[in-house]
Amino acid sequence: MPDEFWKLLLLYISANMLSSLPWALPFGDKEIKTMRRSYTEILGWYDRFELTIPKWYKKY
């Protein structure tokens, strides 16, 4: 895959992360916890944004 693909994917995922918590607020604690777990997982994929290509892809 071209490097530009990975950079763009990271941008979209990051933008989604930023908007997901405000989205979850009206739905209560359950959705807020779900978004926080998702943040943790995504940060792990990208080694806290030190990587451009996620770890789950590099396994293959």
BADO-420137 format. One record per residue: residue number from 1; x, y, z of N, C-alpha, C, O in turn. Coordinates in nm, 2 decimals, decimal comma. Each point is the difference from the previous one (the first is absolute). Layout:
<r><resi>NUM</resi><n_x>X</n_x><n_y>Y</n_y><n_z>Z</n_z><ca_x>X</ca_x><ca_y>Y</ca_y><ca_z>Z</ca_z><c_x>X</c_x><c_y>Y</c_y><c_z>Z</c_z><o_x>X</o_x><o_y>Y</o_y><o_z>Z</o_z></r>
...
end
This chain:
<r><resi>1</resi><n_x>0,08</n_x><n_y>-0,12</n_y><n_z>0,00</n_z><ca_x>-0,08</ca_x><ca_y>0,12</ca_y><ca_z>0,00</ca_z><c_x>0,09</c_x><c_y>0,12</c_y><c_z>0,00</c_z><o_x>0,10</o_x><o_y>0,01</o_y><o_z>0,06</o_z></r>
<r><resi>2</resi><n_x>-0,14</n_x><n_y>0,10</n_y><n_z>-0,13</n_z><ca_x>0,07</ca_x><ca_y>0,12</ca_y><ca_z>0,00</ca_z><c_x>0,00</c_x><c_y>0,07</c_y><c_z>0,13</c_z><o_x>-0,10</o_x><o_y>-0,01</o_y><o_z>0,08</o_z></r>
<r><resi>3</resi><n_x>0,21</n_x><n_y>0,08</n_y><n_z>-0,04</n_z><ca_x>0,01</ca_x><ca_y>0,07</ca_y><ca_z>0,12</ca_z><c_x>-0,11</c_x><c_y>0,10</c_y><c_z>0,02</c_z><o_x>-0,05</o_x><o_y>0,03</o_y><o_z>0,11</o_z></r>
<r><resi>4</resi><n_x>0,01</n_x><n_y>0,04</n_y><n_z>-0,22</n_z><ca_x>-0,11</ca_x><ca_y>0,10</ca_y><ca_z>0,01</ca_z><c_x>-0,13</c_x><c_y>-0,06</c_y><c_z>0,05</c_z><o_x>-0,08</o_x><o_y>0,06</o_y><o_z>0,07</o_z></r>
<r><resi>5</resi><n_x>0,05</n_x><n_y>-0,19</n_y><n_z>-0,11</n_z><ca_x>-0,12</ca_x><ca_y>-0,07</ca_y><ca_z>0,05</ca_z><c_x>0,00</c_x><c_y>0,00</c_y><c_z>0,15</c_z><o_x>-0,10</o_x><o_y>0,03</o_y><o_z>0,07</o_z></r>
<r><resi>6</resi><n_x>0,22</n_x><n_y>-0,08</n_y><n_z>-0,01</n_z><ca_x>0,00</ca_x><ca_y>-0,01</ca_y><ca_z>0,15</ca_z><c_x>-0,01</c_x><c_y>0,13</c_y><c_z>0,07</c_z><o_x>-0,06</o_x><o_y>0,01</o_y><o_z>0,10</o_z></r>
<r><resi>7</resi><n_x>0,12</n_x><n_y>0,09</n_y><n_z>-0,16</n_z><ca_x>-0,01</ca_x><ca_y>0,14</ca_y><ca_z>0,06</ca_z><c_x>-0,14</c_x><c_y>0,05</c_y><c_z>0,00</c_z><o_x>-0,05</o_x><o_y>0,05</o_y><o_z>0,10</o_z></r>
<r><resi>8</resi><n_x>-0,02</n_x><n_y>-0,07</n_y><n_z>-0,21</n_z><ca_x>-0,14</ca_x><ca_y>0,04</ca_y><ca_z>-0,01</ca_z><c_x>-0,09</c_x><c_y>-0,08</c_y><c_z>0,09</c_z><o_x>-0,09</o_x><o_y>0,06</o_y><o_z>0,07</o_z></r>
<r><resi>9</resi><n_x>0,11</n_x><n_y>-0,19</n_y><n_z>-0,06</n_z><ca_x>-0,07</ca_x><ca_y>-0,08</ca_y><ca_z>0,09</ca_z><c_x>0,01</c_x><c_y>0,04</c_y><c_z>0,15</c_z><o_x>-0,09</o_x><o_y>0,01</o_y><o_z>0,07</o_z></r>
<r><resi>10</resi><n_x>0,22</n_x><n_y>0,02</n_y><n_z>-0,04</n_z><ca_x>0,02</ca_x><ca_y>0,05</ca_y><ca_z>0,14</ca_z><c_x>-0,07</c_x><c_y>0,14</c_y><c_z>0,02</c_z><o_x>-0,05</o_x><o_y>0,02</o_y><o_z>0,11</o_z></r>
<r><resi>11</resi><n_x>0,05</n_x><n_y>0,06</n_y><n_z>-0,20</n_z><ca_x>-0,07</ca_x><ca_y>0,13</ca_y><ca_z>0,01</ca_z><c_x>-0,15</c_x><c_y>-0,02</c_y><c_z>0,02</c_z><o_x>-0,05</o_x><o_y>0,06</o_y><o_z>0,09</o_z></r>
<r><resi>12</resi><n_x>-0,01</n_x><n_y>-0,15</n_y><n_z>-0,17</n_z><ca_x>-0,14</ca_x><ca_y>-0,03</ca_y><ca_z>0,02</ca_z><c_x>-0,03</c_x><c_y>-0,06</c_y><c_z>0,14</c_z><o_x>-0,10</o_x><o_y>0,04</o_y><o_z>0,06</o_z></r>
<r><resi>13</resi><n_x>0,18</n_x><n_y>-0,13</n_y><n_z>-0,02</n_z><ca_x>-0,02</ca_x><ca_y>-0,07</ca_y><ca_z>0,13</ca_z><c_x>0,02</c_x><c_y>0,10</c_y><c_z>0,11</c_z><o_x>-0,08</o_x><o_y>0,00</o_y><o_z>0,10</o_z></r>
<r><resi>14</resi><n_x>0,18</n_x><n_y>0,09</n_y><n_z>-0,11</n_z><ca_x>0,02</ca_x><ca_y>0,10</ca_y><ca_z>0,10</ca_z><c_x>-0,12</c_x><c_y>0,10</c_y><c_z>0,01</c_z><o_x>-0,04</o_x><o_y>0,04</o_y><o_z>0,11</o_z></r>
<r><resi>15</resi><n_x>-0,01</n_x><n_y>0,00</n_y><n_z>-0,22</n_z><ca_x>-0,11</ca_x><ca_y>0,09</ca_y><ca_z>-0,01</ca_z><c_x>-0,13</c_x><c_y>-0,06</c_y><c_z>0,06</c_z><o_x>-0,07</o_x><o_y>0,06</o_y><o_z>0,08</o_z></r>
<r><resi>16</resi><n_x>0,06</n_x><n_y>-0,19</n_y><n_z>-0,10</n_z><ca_x>-0,12</ca_x><ca_y>-0,07</ca_y><ca_z>0,05</ca_z><c_x>0,02</c_x><c_y>-0,01</c_y><c_z>0,15</c_z><o_x>-0,10</o_x><o_y>0,01</o_y><o_z>0,08</o_z></r>
<r><resi>17</resi><n_x>0,22</n_x><n_y>-0,04</n_y><n_z>-0,03</n_z><ca_x>0,02</ca_x><ca_y>0,00</ca_y><ca_z>0,15</ca_z><c_x>-0,04</c_x><c_y>0,13</c_y><c_z>0,06</c_z><o_x>-0,06</o_x><o_y>0,00</o_y><o_z>0,11</o_z></r>
<r><resi>18</resi><n_x>0,10</n_x><n_y>0,11</n_y><n_z>-0,17</n_z><ca_x>-0,03</ca_x><ca_y>0,13</ca_y><ca_z>0,06</ca_z><c_x>-0,15</c_x><c_y>0,03</c_y><c_z>0,01</c_z><o_x>-0,04</o_x><o_y>0,06</o_y><o_z>0,10</o_z></r>
<r><resi>19</resi><n_x>-0,03</n_x><n_y>-0,11</n_y><n_z>-0,19</n_z><ca_x>-0,14</ca_x><ca_y>0,03</ca_y><ca_z>0,00</ca_z><c_x>-0,09</c_x><c_y>-0,11</c_y><c_z>0,07</c_z><o_x>-0,11</o_x><o_y>0,03</o_y><o_z>0,03</o_z></r>
<r><resi>20</resi><n_x>0,17</n_x><n_y>-0,14</n_y><n_z>0,00</n_z><ca_x>-0,08</ca_x><ca_y>-0,11</ca_y><ca_z>0,06</ca_z><c_x>-0,04</c_x><c_y>0,02</c_y><c_z>0,14</c_z><o_x>-0,11</o_x><o_y>-0,03</o_y><o_z>0,05</o_z></r>
<r><resi>21</resi><n_x>0,19</n_x><n_y>0,10</n_y><n_z>0,03</n_z><ca_x>-0,03</ca_x><ca_y>0,02</ca_y><ca_z>0,14</ca_z><c_x>-0,11</c_x><c_y>0,10</c_y><c_z>0,02</c_z><o_x>-0,10</o_x><o_y>-0,02</o_y><o_z>0,07</o_z></r>
<r><resi>22</resi><n_x>0,10</n_x><n_y>0,14</n_y><n_z>-0,14</n_z><ca_x>-0,11</ca_x><ca_y>0,09</ca_y><ca_z>0,01</ca_z><c_x>-0,13</c_x><c_y>-0,07</c_y><c_z>-0,05</c_z><o_x>-0,11</o_x><o_y>0,03</o_y><o_z>0,05</o_z></r>
<r><resi>23</resi><n_x>0,12</n_x><n_y>-0,11</n_y><n_z>-0,15</n_z><ca_x>-0,12</ca_x><ca_y>-0,07</ca_y><ca_z>-0,05</ca_z><c_x>-0,06</c_x><c_y>-0,09</c_y><c_z>0,10</c_z><o_x>-0,12</o_x><o_y>-0,01</o_y><o_z>0,02</o_z></r>
<r><resi>24</resi><n_x>0,21</n_x><n_y>-0,06</n_y><n_z>0,06</n_z><ca_x>-0,04</ca_x><ca_y>-0,10</ca_y><ca_z>0,10</ca_z><c_x>-0,07</c_x><c_y>0,07</c_y><c_z>0,12</c_z><o_x>-0,08</o_x><o_y>-0,07</o_y><o_z>0,07</o_z></r>
<r><resi>25</resi><n_x>0,12</n_x><n_y>0,19</n_y><n_z>-0,03</n_z><ca_x>-0,05</ca_x><ca_y>0,06</ca_y><ca_z>0,12</ca_z><c_x>-0,15</c_x><c_y>-0,01</c_y><c_z>0,02</c_z><o_x>-0,04</o_x><o_y>-0,03</o_y><o_z>0,11</o_z></r>
<r><resi>26</resi><n_x>-0,04</n_x><n_y>0,07</n_y><n_z>-0,21</n_z><ca_x>-0,14</ca_x><ca_y>-0,01</ca_y><ca_z>0,03</ca_z><c_x>-0,06</c_x><c_y>-0,14</c_y><c_z>0,02</c_z><o_x>-0,11</o_x><o_y>-0,02</o_y><o_z>0,05</o_z></r>
<r><resi>27</resi><n_x>0,19</n_x><n_y>-0,08</n_y><n_z>-0,09</n_z><ca_x>-0,05</ca_x><ca_y>-0,14</ca_y><ca_z>0,01</ca_z><c_x>0,04</c_x><c_y>-0,07</c_y><c_z>0,13</c_z><o_x>-0,04</o_x><o_y>-0,11</o_y><o_z>0,03</o_z></r>
<r><resi>28</resi><n_x>0,12</n_x><n_y>0,18</n_y><n_z>0,06</n_z><ca_x>0,02</ca_x><ca_y>-0,05</ca_y><ca_z>0,13</ca_z><c_x>0,13</c_x><c_y>-0,07</c_y><c_z>0,02</c_z><o_x>0,09</o_x><o_y>-0,01</o_y><o_z>-0,09</o_z></r>
<r><resi>29</resi><n_x>-0,07</n_x><n_y>-0,04</n_y><n_z>0,21</n_z><ca_x>0,13</ca_x><ca_y>-0,06</ca_y><ca_z>0,04</ca_z><c_x>0,04</c_x><c_y>-0,12</c_y><c_z>-0,08</c_z><o_x>0,12</o_x><o_y>-0,02</o_y><o_z>-0,02</o_z></r>
<r><resi>30</resi><n_x>-0,22</n_x><n_y>-0,06</n_y><n_z>-0,02</n_z><ca_x>0,04</ca_x><ca_y>-0,12</ca_y><ca_z>-0,07</ca_z><c_x>0,07</c_x><c_y>0,03</c_y><c_z>-0,13</c_z><o_x>0,10</o_x><o_y>-0,06</o_y><o_z>-0,04</o_z></r>
<r><resi>31</resi><n_x>-0,15</n_x><n_y>0,16</n_y><n_z>-0,04</n_z><ca_x>0,06</ca_x><ca_y>0,04</ca_y><ca_z>-0,13</ca_z><c_x>0,13</c_x><c_y>0,07</c_y><c_z>0,03</c_z><o_x>0,09</o_x><o_y>-0,01</o_y><o_z>-0,08</o_z></r>
<r><resi>32</resi><n_x>-0,08</n_x><n_y>0,09</n_y><n_z>0,18</n_z><ca_x>0,12</ca_x><ca_y>0,07</ca_y><ca_z>0,03</ca_z><c_x>0,11</c_x><c_y>-0,10</c_y><c_z>0,03</c_z><o_x>0,12</o_x><o_y>0,02</o_y><o_z>-0,05</o_z></r>
<r><resi>33</resi><n_x>-0,15</n_x><n_y>-0,12</n_y><n_z>0,13</n_z><ca_x>0,10</ca_x><ca_y>-0,11</ca_y><ca_z>0,03</ca_z><c_x>0,04</c_x><c_y>-0,07</c_y><c_z>-0,13</c_z><o_x>0,12</o_x><o_y>-0,04</o_y><o_z>-0,02</o_z></r>
<r><resi>34</resi><n_x>-0,21</n_x><n_y>0,01</n_y><n_z>-0,07</n_z><ca_x>0,02</ca_x><ca_y>-0,06</ca_y><ca_z>-0,12</ca_z><c_x>0,10</c_x><c_y>0,08</c_y><c_z>-0,09</c_z><o_x>0,10</o_x><o_y>-0,05</o_y><o_z>-0,05</o_z></r>
<r><resi>35</resi><n_x>-0,12</n_x><n_y>0,18</n_y><n_z>0,05</n_z><ca_x>0,09</ca_x><ca_y>0,09</ca_y><ca_z>-0,08</ca_z><c_x>0,14</c_x><c_y>0,00</c_y><c_z>0,06</c_z><o_x>0,10</o_x><o_y>0,01</o_y><o_z>-0,07</o_z></r>
<r><resi>36</resi><n_x>-0,09</n_x><n_y>0,00</n_y><n_z>0,20</n_z><ca_x>0,13</ca_x><ca_y>0,00</ca_y><ca_z>0,07</ca_z><c_x>0,07</c_x><c_y>-0,13</c_y><c_z>-0,02</c_z><o_x>0,12</o_x><o_y>0,00</o_y><o_z>-0,02</o_z></r>
<r><resi>37</resi><n_x>-0,19</n_x><n_y>-0,12</n_y><n_z>0,02</n_z><ca_x>0,07</ca_x><ca_y>-0,12</ca_y><ca_z>-0,03</ca_z><c_x>0,05</c_x><c_y>0,00</c_y><c_z>-0,15</c_z><o_x>0,11</o_x><o_y>-0,05</o_y><o_z>-0,03</o_z></r>
<r><resi>38</resi><n_x>-0,19</n_x><n_y>0,11</n_y><n_z>-0,06</n_z><ca_x>0,04</ca_x><ca_y>0,01</ca_y><ca_z>-0,14</ca_z><c_x>0,13</c_x><c_y>0,08</c_y><c_z>-0,01</c_z><o_x>0,09</o_x><o_y>-0,03</o_y><o_z>-0,08</o_z></r>
<r><resi>39</resi><n_x>-0,09</n_x><n_y>0,15</n_y><n_z>0,15</n_z><ca_x>0,12</ca_x><ca_y>0,08</ca_y><ca_z>0,00</ca_z><c_x>0,13</c_x><c_y>-0,08</c_y><c_z>0,04</c_z><o_x>0,10</o_x><o_y>0,01</o_y><o_z>-0,06</o_z></r>
<r><resi>40</resi><n_x>-0,12</n_x><n_y>-0,09</n_y><n_z>0,17</n_z><ca_x>0,12</ca_x><ca_y>-0,07</ca_y><ca_z>0,05</ca_z><c_x>0,04</c_x><c_y>-0,10</c_y><c_z>-0,11</c_z><o_x>0,12</o_x><o_y>-0,02</o_y><o_z>-0,02</o_z></r>
<r><resi>41</resi><n_x>-0,21</n_x><n_y>-0,05</n_y><n_z>-0,04</n_z><ca_x>0,03</ca_x><ca_y>-0,10</ca_y><ca_z>-0,10</ca_z><c_x>0,07</c_x><c_y>0,07</c_y><c_z>-0,12</c_z><o_x>0,10</o_x><o_y>-0,05</o_y><o_z>-0,05</o_z></r>
<r><resi>42</resi><n_x>-0,15</n_x><n_y>0,16</n_y><n_z>0,00</n_z><ca_x>0,06</ca_x><ca_y>0,07</ca_y><ca_z>-0,11</ca_z><c_x>0,14</c_x><c_y>0,05</c_y><c_z>0,03</c_z><o_x>0,09</o_x><o_y>0,00</o_y><o_z>-0,08</o_z></r>
<r><resi>43</resi><n_x>-0,08</n_x><n_y>0,06</n_y><n_z>0,20</n_z><ca_x>0,13</ca_x><ca_y>0,05</ca_y><ca_z>0,04</ca_z><c_x>0,11</c_x><c_y>-0,12</c_y><c_z>0,00</c_z><o_x>0,11</o_x><o_y>0,02</o_y><o_z>-0,03</o_z></r>
<r><resi>44</resi><n_x>-0,16</n_x><n_y>-0,14</n_y><n_z>0,07</n_z><ca_x>0,09</ca_x><ca_y>-0,11</ca_y><ca_z>-0,01</ca_z><c_x>0,03</c_x><c_y>-0,04</c_y><c_z>-0,14</c_z><o_x>0,12</o_x><o_y>-0,04</o_y><o_z>-0,03</o_z></r>
<r><resi>45</resi><n_x>-0,21</n_x><n_y>0,05</n_y><n_z>-0,06</n_z><ca_x>0,02</ca_x><ca_y>-0,04</ca_y><ca_z>-0,15</ca_z><c_x>0,12</c_x><c_y>0,09</c_y><c_z>-0,05</c_z><o_x>0,08</o_x><o_y>-0,05</o_y><o_z>-0,07</o_z></r>
<r><resi>46</resi><n_x>-0,09</n_x><n_y>0,18</n_y><n_z>0,11</n_z><ca_x>0,10</ca_x><ca_y>0,09</ca_y><ca_z>-0,06</ca_z><c_x>0,11</c_x><c_y>0,04</c_y><c_z>0,10</c_z><o_x>0,07</o_x><o_y>0,10</o_y><o_z>-0,02</o_z></r>
<r><resi>47</resi><n_x>-0,05</n_x><n_y>-0,18</n_y><n_z>0,12</n_z><ca_x>0,10</ca_x><ca_y>0,03</ca_y><ca_z>0,10</ca_z><c_x>0,00</c_x><c_y>0,15</c_y><c_z>0,05</c_z><o_x>0,10</o_x><o_y>0,06</o_y><o_z>-0,01</o_z></r>
<r><resi>48</resi><n_x>-0,22</n_x><n_y>-0,02</n_y><n_z>0,05</n_z><ca_x>-0,02</ca_x><ca_y>0,14</ca_y><ca_z>0,04</ca_z><c_x>0,04</c_x><c_y>0,10</c_y><c_z>-0,11</c_z><o_x>0,06</o_x><o_y>0,10</o_y><o_z>0,03</o_z></r>
<r><resi>49</resi><n_x>-0,09</n_x><n_y>-0,14</n_y><n_z>-0,15</n_z><ca_x>0,02</ca_x><ca_y>0,09</ca_y><ca_z>-0,12</ca_z><c_x>0,15</c_x><c_y>0,01</c_y><c_z>-0,03</c_z><o_x>0,04</o_x><o_y>0,10</o_y><o_z>-0,07</o_z></r>
<r><resi>50</resi><n_x>0,04</n_x><n_y>-0,19</n_y><n_z>0,11</n_z><ca_x>0,14</ca_x><ca_y>-0,01</ca_y><ca_z>-0,05</ca_z><c_x>0,01</c_x><c_y>-0,07</c_y><c_z>-0,13</c_z><o_x>0,10</o_x><o_y>0,01</o_y><o_z>-0,07</o_z></r>
<r><resi>51</resi><n_x>-0,20</n_x><n_y>-0,09</n_y><n_z>0,04</n_z><ca_x>0,00</ca_x><ca_y>-0,08</ca_y><ca_z>-0,13</ca_z><c_x>-0,10</c_x><c_y>0,06</c_y><c_z>-0,10</c_z><o_x>-0,10</o_x><o_y>0,06</o_y><o_z>0,04</o_z></r>
<r><resi>52</resi><n_x>0,13</n_x><n_y>-0,08</n_y><n_z>-0,16</n_z><ca_x>-0,10</ca_x><ca_y>0,04</ca_y><ca_z>-0,11</ca_z><c_x>-0,08</c_x><c_y>-0,12</c_y><c_z>-0,04</c_z><o_x>-0,12</o_x><o_y>0,01</o_y><o_z>-0,03</o_z></r>
<r><resi>53</resi><n_x>0,19</n_x><n_y>-0,13</n_y><n_z>0,03</n_z><ca_x>-0,07</ca_x><ca_y>-0,12</ca_y><ca_z>-0,04</ca_z><c_x>-0,04</c_x><c_y>-0,07</c_y><c_z>0,13</c_z><o_x>0,09</o_x><o_y>-0,03</o_y><o_z>0,09</o_z></r>
<r><resi>54</resi><n_x>-0,22</n_x><n_y>-0,01</n_y><n_z>-0,07</n_z><ca_x>-0,04</ca_x><ca_y>-0,06</ca_y><ca_z>0,12</ca_z><c_x>0,06</c_x><c_y>-0,14</c_y><c_z>0,03</c_z><o_x>0,04</o_x><o_y>-0,07</o_y><o_z>-0,10</o_z></r>
<r><resi>55</resi><n_x>-0,02</n_x><n_y>0,04</n_y><n_z>0,22</n_z><ca_x>0,06</ca_x><ca_y>-0,13</ca_y><ca_z>0,04</ca_z><c_x>-0,08</c_x><c_y>-0,12</c_y><c_z>-0,05</c_z><o_x>0,06</o_x><o_y>-0,10</o_y><o_z>-0,04</o_z></r>
<r><resi>56</resi><n_x>-0,19</n_x><n_y>0,11</n_y><n_z>0,03</n_z><ca_x>-0,08</ca_x><ca_y>-0,11</ca_y><ca_z>-0,04</ca_z><c_x>0,03</c_x><c_y>-0,04</c_y><c_z>-0,15</c_z><o_x>-0,02</o_x><o_y>-0,11</o_y><o_z>-0,04</o_z></r>
<r><resi>57</resi><n_x>0,06</n_x><n_y>0,21</n_y><n_z>-0,04</n_z><ca_x>0,03</ca_x><ca_y>-0,02</ca_y><ca_z>-0,14</ca_z><c_x>0,14</c_x><c_y>-0,07</c_y><c_z>-0,01</c_z><o_x>0,02</o_x><o_y>-0,09</o_y><o_z>-0,08</o_z></r>
<r><resi>58</resi><n_x>0,07</n_x><n_y>0,14</n_y><n_z>0,16</n_z><ca_x>0,14</ca_x><ca_y>-0,05</ca_y><ca_z>-0,01</ca_z><c_x>0,01</c_x><c_y>-0,14</c_y><c_z>0,04</c_z><o_x>0,10</o_x><o_y>-0,07</o_y><o_z>-0,04</o_z></r>
<r><resi>59</resi><n_x>-0,20</n_x><n_y>0,01</n_y><n_z>0,11</n_z><ca_x>0,01</ca_x><ca_y>-0,14</ca_y><ca_z>0,03</ca_z><c_x>-0,01</c_x><c_y>-0,09</c_y><c_z>-0,12</c_z><o_x>0,05</o_x><o_y>-0,11</o_y><o_z>-0,01</o_z></r>
<r><resi>60</resi><n_x>-0,11</n_x><n_y>0,17</n_y><n_z>-0,10</n_z><ca_x>-0,03</ca_x><ca_y>-0,08</ca_y><ca_z>-0,12</ca_z><c_x>0,11</c_x><c_y>0,04</c_y><c_z>-0,10</c_z><o_x>0,00</o_x><o_y>-0,06</o_y><o_z>-0,11</o_z></r>
end
